[in-house]
Amino acid sequence: MHHGPTTWQTLLWVVLPYLVLLVFVLGHVWRYRYDKFGWTTRSSQLYENRLLRIGSPVFHFGVLLVLLGHIGGLIVPKNWTEAAGITEHTYHVTAVALGTAAGVCTLGGLAVLVYRRRTVGPVFSATTRNDKAMYLSLTTTIVLGLSATVVANLVGEGYDYRSTISPWFRSLFVLHPDPALMSGAPVLFQLHAVSALLLFAFWPFTRLVHMLTAPLGYLWRPYIVYRSREPGLGARAPRRGWERVG
């Protein structure tokens, strides 16, 4: 006899994802309208640069790999890769290797950044409670994701998340969610999914908003011309094309 999803399954794998999506979208709209000046990384590079040059590139490189891996694993159906001639074994080995490397890079870079914030006085003073909560949420999600990959695939016999978690994820976007697909997933994968959802709900209210914008305007914006307030314009004659206007 087929039993329907329990109340907890419905709350976790149907209600929570749509609620998070609503908060994620409306939160960014609200933030952009009422806190444009807060839409920034609040860079602390002026306080300390050595550790930042190590931790930031490693962290961002790892995040990029994690993002690409999740897009490929959750959005691309299993039969598409098989139709492209990629066997399940090849995909599995590649995904585990790249996923583990990406998780280690992300966690390592994040560890350097957290260490920097804790040990460099001016950077620590500029760290808010919101930042601390964001780092905690981000670290929890990364650790759970890396642990799920290692335990299931490197310690255990492997787990084919593309037969359960991926279809559940795609079912949300066609408005036909199937929480039963998540009920049989290993606990670590479920905890990783919940922590990721909570992170995305928190996202619009943290410095992470900068990841959704890129300074493309810098590519074609005109030069900023500074004019002196003094009557004299200096002894050097202006170059052609830089004559004073007005």
C-alpha positions as CSV (number, residue, x, y, z in Angstrom):
1,M,0.0,0.0,0.0
2,H,1.4,3.4,-1.0
3,H,1.4,5.9,1.9
4,G,1.4,9.6,1.3
5,P,4.1,11.9,2.6
6,T,4.2,12.6,6.3
7,T,3.6,16.1,7.7
8,W,7.3,16.6,8.3
9,Q,8.2,15.5,4.8
10,T,5.7,17.9,3.3
11,L,7.0,20.8,5.5
12,L,10.7,20.1,4.7
13,W,10.6,19.2,1.0
14,V,7.5,21.2,-0.2
15,V,6.7,24.1,2.0
16,L,10.2,25.0,3.1
17,P,11.7,25.2,-0.5
18,Y,8.9,27.5,-1.8
19,L,9.1,29.6,1.3
20,V,12.8,30.0,0.9
21,L,12.4,30.9,-2.8
22,L,9.9,33.6,-1.8
23,V,12.2,35.0,0.9
24,F,15.2,34.9,-1.5
25,V,13.5,36.8,-4.2
26,L,11.5,39.4,-2.1
27,G,14.5,39.8,0.2
28,H,16.7,40.9,-2.6
29,V,14.1,43.2,-4.0
30,W,13.7,44.8,-0.6
31,R,17.4,45.0,0.0
32,Y,18.0,46.7,-3.4
33,R,15.2,49.2,-2.8
34,Y,15.9,50.2,0.8
35,D,19.6,49.3,1.4
36,K,21.5,50.1,-1.8
37,F,24.4,51.4,0.1
38,G,24.6,48.2,2.1
39,W,24.7,46.1,-1.1
40,T,28.5,45.6,-0.8
41,T,31.1,43.2,0.5
42,R,32.3,45.7,3.0
43,S,35.8,44.9,2.0
44,S,38.4,44.9,4.7
45,Q,41.4,44.7,2.3
46,L,42.8,48.0,3.7
47,Y,43.2,46.4,7.1
48,E,45.0,43.2,6.0
49,N,46.0,41.9,2.6
50,R,48.3,39.0,2.9
51,L,45.8,36.4,4.2
52,L,43.1,37.8,2.1
53,R,45.2,37.2,-1.1
54,I,45.4,33.5,0.0
55,G,42.0,32.8,1.3
56,S,39.8,34.8,-1.1
57,P,40.9,33.3,-4.4
58,V,40.8,29.7,-3.0
59,F,37.4,30.2,-1.5
60,H,35.9,31.8,-4.6
61,F,37.4,29.2,-6.9
62,G,36.0,26.4,-4.7
63,V,32.6,28.1,-4.7
64,L,32.6,28.3,-8.5
65,L,33.4,24.6,-8.8
66,V,30.7,23.7,-6.2
67,L,28.1,25.8,-8.1
68,L,29.0,24.2,-11.4
69,G,28.8,20.8,-9.9
70,H,25.4,21.4,-8.3
71,I,24.1,22.8,-11.6
72,G,25.3,19.7,-13.5
73,G,24.1,17.2,-10.8
74,L,20.8,18.7,-9.9
75,I,19.5,20.3,-13.1
76,V,20.9,18.0,-15.9
77,P,18.9,14.8,-16.0
78,K,20.7,11.5,-15.8
79,N,19.4,10.3,-19.2
80,W,21.0,13.4,-20.9
81,T,24.5,12.5,-19.8
82,E,23.9,8.9,-20.8
83,A,22.7,10.0,-24.2
84,A,25.9,12.1,-24.5
85,G,27.9,8.9,-24.1
86,I,29.0,9.5,-20.5
87,T,28.6,6.3,-18.5
88,E,27.3,6.2,-14.9
89,H,30.7,5.1,-13.7
90,T,32.6,7.9,-15.5
91,Y,30.2,10.5,-14.2
92,H,30.3,9.1,-10.7
93,V,34.1,9.1,-10.5
94,T,34.4,12.6,-12.0
95,A,31.7,14.0,-9.8
96,V,33.1,12.6,-6.6
97,A,36.7,13.7,-7.5
98,L,35.7,17.3,-8.5
99,G,33.1,17.6,-5.7
100,T,35.6,16.6,-3.1
101,A,38.3,18.9,-4.5
102,A,35.8,21.8,-4.7
103,G,34.6,21.2,-1.1
104,V,38.1,21.1,0.2
105,C,39.1,24.3,-1.6
106,T,36.0,26.1,-0.4
107,L,36.4,25.0,3.2
108,G,40.1,25.7,3.2
109,G,39.6,29.2,1.8
110,L,36.8,29.9,4.2
111,A,39.0,28.7,7.1
112,V,41.7,31.2,6.1
113,L,39.2,34.0,5.9
114,V,37.6,33.1,9.3
115,Y,41.1,32.9,10.8
116,R,41.9,36.3,9.4
117,R,38.8,37.9,10.8
118,R,39.4,36.3,14.2
119,T,43.1,37.2,14.5
120,V,43.5,40.6,12.8
121,G,42.2,43.2,15.2
122,P,40.8,45.8,12.8
123,V,39.1,43.1,10.7
124,F,37.6,41.5,13.8
125,S,36.3,44.9,15.0
126,A,34.6,45.4,11.6
127,T,32.9,42.0,11.8
128,T,29.2,42.2,12.7
129,R,26.9,39.6,14.3
130,N,25.3,39.2,10.9
131,D,28.8,38.3,9.5
132,K,29.4,35.7,12.2
133,A,26.0,34.1,11.6
134,M,26.6,34.1,7.9
135,Y,30.0,32.4,8.3
136,L,28.4,29.8,10.6
137,S,25.6,29.0,8.2
138,L,28.0,28.9,5.2
139,T,30.5,26.6,7.1
140,T,27.7,24.3,8.2
141,T,26.4,23.9,4.7
142,I,29.8,23.2,3.2
143,V,30.9,20.7,5.9
144,L,27.6,18.8,5.6
145,G,27.9,18.7,1.8
146,L,31.5,17.5,1.9
147,S,30.7,15.0,4.7
148,A,27.8,13.6,2.6
149,T,30.1,13.1,-0.4
150,V,32.9,11.5,1.6
151,V,30.8,9.2,3.7
152,A,28.5,8.1,0.9
153,N,31.1,7.7,-1.9
154,L,34.6,7.3,-0.4
155,V,33.7,5.4,2.8
156,G,30.4,3.8,1.8
157,E,29.4,2.0,-1.4
158,G,28.2,5.2,-3.1
159,Y,24.9,6.9,-3.5
160,D,23.2,7.9,-6.8
161,Y,21.6,11.2,-5.8
162,R,20.6,11.8,-9.5
163,S,17.8,9.2,-9.0
164,T,16.3,10.9,-5.9
165,I,17.5,14.3,-4.9
166,S,17.9,15.7,-8.5
167,P,14.3,14.7,-9.6
168,W,13.0,16.2,-6.4
169,F,14.8,19.4,-7.0
170,R,13.5,19.7,-10.6
171,S,10.0,18.8,-9.5
172,L,9.9,22.0,-7.5
173,F,10.3,24.1,-10.6
174,V,7.5,22.3,-12.5
175,L,5.2,22.9,-9.6
176,H,4.8,19.2,-8.9
177,P,7.0,18.5,-5.9
178,D,7.5,14.9,-4.9
179,P,8.7,14.8,-1.2
180,A,8.8,11.0,-1.3
181,L,12.0,11.2,-3.4
182,M,13.8,12.8,-0.5
183,S,12.5,10.5,2.2
184,G,14.9,7.7,1.2
185,A,18.0,9.9,0.9
186,P,20.8,9.5,3.4
187,V,20.5,11.7,6.5
188,L,23.6,13.7,5.7
189,F,22.2,14.6,2.2
190,Q,19.0,15.6,3.9
191,L,20.8,17.8,6.4
192,H,22.9,19.3,3.7
193,A,19.7,20.2,1.7
194,V,18.0,21.7,4.7
195,S,21.1,23.7,5.7
196,A,21.4,25.0,2.1
197,L,17.8,26.1,2.1
198,L,18.3,28.0,5.3
199,L,21.4,29.6,3.9
200,F,19.5,30.8,0.8
201,A,16.8,32.2,3.1
202,F,19.4,34.1,5.0
203,W,21.3,35.2,1.9
204,P,19.5,38.4,1.0
205,F,20.3,39.9,4.4
206,T,24.0,39.3,4.4
207,R,27.1,40.5,2.4
208,L,26.6,37.5,0.1
209,V,24.3,39.6,-2.0
210,H,27.4,40.9,-3.8
211,M,27.7,37.5,-5.5
212,L,24.6,38.2,-7.6
213,T,26.0,41.4,-9.1
214,A,29.0,42.1,-11.2
215,P,30.5,45.6,-11.9
216,L,30.0,45.3,-15.7
217,G,29.4,49.0,-15.9
218,Y,33.1,49.6,-15.3
219,L,33.8,48.2,-18.8
220,W,32.2,51.0,-20.6
221,R,31.7,53.9,-18.2
222,P,33.5,57.1,-19.2
223,Y,36.6,58.4,-17.4
224,I,36.0,60.4,-14.3
225,V,37.5,63.9,-14.9
226,Y,38.5,65.8,-11.8
227,R,38.5,69.6,-11.9
228,S,40.4,71.9,-9.7
229,R,38.5,74.3,-7.5
230,E,41.5,76.7,-7.7
231,P,41.5,79.5,-10.3
232,G,44.8,78.4,-11.7
233,L,44.8,75.2,-13.7
234,G,48.5,74.4,-13.1
235,A,51.6,75.1,-15.1
236,R,51.4,72.2,-17.4
237,A,49.4,72.8,-20.6
238,P,46.5,70.4,-21.1
239,R,47.0,67.7,-23.7
240,R,44.9,67.6,-26.8
241,G,41.4,66.3,-26.1
242,W,41.7,67.2,-22.4
243,E,41.0,70.9,-22.7
244,R,38.8,72.4,-20.1
245,V,35.1,72.6,-21.0
246,G,33.1,75.6,-20.0
